[in-house]
């Protein structure tokens, strides 16, 4: 699926913006593989859930207060290497354990990129990270052949969803797009925290 999505969005990716993100994300994967047995995913899930929830709520609080200073977008040309290295390596690291996308969302959202560029960067970031992560996870027994068969079974219906998603992504205005993203982050945060606490 990652390969198909990457192909569909290949023309929308600003590659000069992507490469530093992906490089440190892959570094985060290697670090995660080294410390895998020592990480407690319970606390990691709660942390990522709280991060997603706070990012989403902060957006709406600032929006309600019309805080234009904090809402002003960062220019893509303004490269803060601490943010690039810290947040994208954290994304590569956490993606080795679970689905929380809080760090990369914290990195990308302030740029207020065009919806198609934003989605393309997410797809290509995880595509490149997964090229490294999946073989490592297979070797460690984290990803099983059975789970890959499930993905293979679902493969025939995936193109329909991807084409529909691209169609919507090309037409949705930037403002409602970011409102939806932040609403989803709030729900993701609640889900991660609630599902993790429910297992404790």
C-alpha positions in Angstrom: 0.0 0.0 0.0 2.8 2.4 0.9 4.3 1.9 -2.6 1.0 2.7 -4.3 0.4 5.8 -2.2 3.9 7.0 -2.8 3.4 6.7 -6.5 0.1 8.5 -6.5 1.5 11.4 -4.6 5.0 11.5 -6.1 4.5 14.8 -8.0 3.2 16.6 -4.9 6.3 16.1 -2.7 8.8 18.9 -2.1 11.8 16.5 -1.9 14.2 19.1 -0.6 11.8 19.5 2.4 11.4 15.7 2.7 14.9 14.4 2.8 16.1 15.8 6.1 12.8 14.6 7.7 13.2 11.1 6.4 16.9 10.8 7.2 16.4 11.6 10.9 13.2 9.5 10.9 15.2 6.5 9.8 17.8 7.3 12.4 15.0 7.1 15.0 14.0 3.7 13.7 17.5 2.3 14.3 17.5 3.7 17.8 14.1 2.1 18.5 15.4 -1.2 17.3 18.3 -1.0 19.6 16.3 -0.2 22.7 13.1 -2.1 21.8 13.1 -4.5 24.7 13.5 -1.7 27.2 10.6 0.5 26.2 7.3 0.4 28.0 4.7 1.0 25.3 2.0 1.8 27.8 3.6 5.0 28.9 4.7 5.8 25.3 1.1 5.5 24.1 -0.2 7.7 26.9 2.5 10.3 26.1 1.7 10.3 22.4 -2.1 10.4 23.1 -1.6 13.4 25.3 0.6 15.1 22.7 -2.0 14.6 20.0 -4.8 15.8 22.2 -2.9 18.9 23.3 -2.0 19.8 19.7 -5.6 19.6 18.6 -7.0 21.5 21.6 -4.3 24.2 21.4 -5.3 24.9 17.7 -9.0 25.5 18.6 -8.1 27.6 21.7 -5.9 29.9 19.7 -8.4 29.9 16.9 -11.2 31.0 19.3 -8.9 33.7 20.8 -7.8 34.8 17.4 -4.2 34.5 18.4 -2.7 35.5 15.1 0.9 35.6 16.4 0.8 31.9 17.3 -1.2 30.9 14.3 1.1 32.6 11.8 2.6 29.8 9.5 6.3 29.0 9.5 7.9 29.4 6.1 9.1 26.1 4.6 12.5 27.8 3.9 12.9 28.5 7.7 14.8 25.4 8.7 15.0 25.0 12.5 17.3 22.0 12.7 16.4 21.3 16.3 12.8 20.9 15.3 13.7 18.8 12.2 16.0 16.4 14.1 14.0 16.2 17.4 10.5 15.8 16.1 11.1 13.6 13.0 13.6 11.3 14.8 11.0 11.0 17.5 8.4 10.0 14.9 10.7 7.3 13.5 11.3 6.1 17.0 7.7 5.9 18.1 6.4 4.5 14.8 8.4 1.4 15.7 6.1 0.7 18.6 2.6 2.2 17.7 0.6 4.5 15.5 0.9 7.8 17.3 1.8 10.6 14.9 2.1 13.4 17.4 5.7 14.4 16.8 5.5 14.7 13.0 2.2 16.5 13.3 3.8 18.9 15.7 6.5 19.4 13.1 4.4 19.8 9.9 1.2 21.6 11.1 2.8 25.0 11.8 3.9 25.3 8.1 0.2 25.3 7.0 1.2 23.6 3.8 -1.3 23.0 0.9 -3.4 19.9 1.8 -2.0 17.9 -1.0 1.6 18.7 -0.1 1.0 18.0 3.6 -0.5 14.6 2.8 2.3 13.8 0.3 4.9 14.6 2.9 3.3 12.3 5.4 2.9 9.5 2.9 6.5 9.7 1.7 8.0 10.1 5.1 6.4 6.9 6.3 7.1 5.2 3.0 10.8 5.8 3.4 10.8 5.0 7.1 8.9 1.7 6.5 11.4 0.6 3.9 13.9 0.4 6.7 11.5 -0.5 9.5 9.7 -3.5 8.0 12.8 -5.7 7.4 14.1 -4.9 10.8 10.7 -5.7 12.4 10.5 -8.9 10.4 13.9 -10.0 11.6 13.0 -9.3 15.2 9.7 -11.2 14.9 7.6 -8.1 15.6 5.8 -8.2 12.2 4.7 -11.7 11.2 4.1 -13.2 7.8 0.4 -13.7 8.9 0.0 -9.9 9.4 1.5 -9.3 6.0 -1.1 -11.7 4.5 -3.9 -9.6 6.0 -2.5 -6.6 4.2 -2.2 -8.6 0.9 -5.9 -9.6 1.2 -7.0 -6.0 1.7 -4.8 -4.8 -1.2 -7.5 -5.1 -4.0 -9.9 -2.6 -2.3 -7.2 -0.1 -1.2 -6.9 1.7 -4.6 -10.5 2.7 -4.5 -10.0 4.3 -1.0 -6.8 6.0 -2.2 -8.3 7.4 -5.3 -11.2 8.7 -3.4 -8.9 10.3 -0.8 -6.8 11.9 -3.4 -9.9 13.3 -5.1 -11.1 14.9 -1.9 -7.6 16.1 -1.0 -7.3 18.0 -4.2 -10.5 19.9 -3.7 -10.8 20.6 0.0 -9.8 24.2 0.9 -6.9 24.7 3.3 -8.8 26.1 6.3 -11.4 23.3 6.7 -8.7 20.7 6.0 -6.7 21.9 9.0 -9.8 22.0 11.2 -10.5 18.4 10.3 -6.9 17.4 11.0 -6.9 18.9 14.4 -10.3 17.3 15.3 -8.9 13.9 14.3 -5.8 14.6 16.4 -8.1 15.2 19.4 -10.0 11.9 18.8 -6.7 10.0 18.2 -5.3 11.4 21.5 -8.5 10.3 23.4 -8.4 6.9 21.8 -4.7 6.3 22.6 -5.1 7.3 26.2 -8.5 5.5 26.8 -7.5 2.3 25.1 -4.2 2.2 27.0 -5.7 2.9 30.4 -8.4 0.3 29.6 -5.6 -2.4 29.4 -3.9 -1.4 32.6 
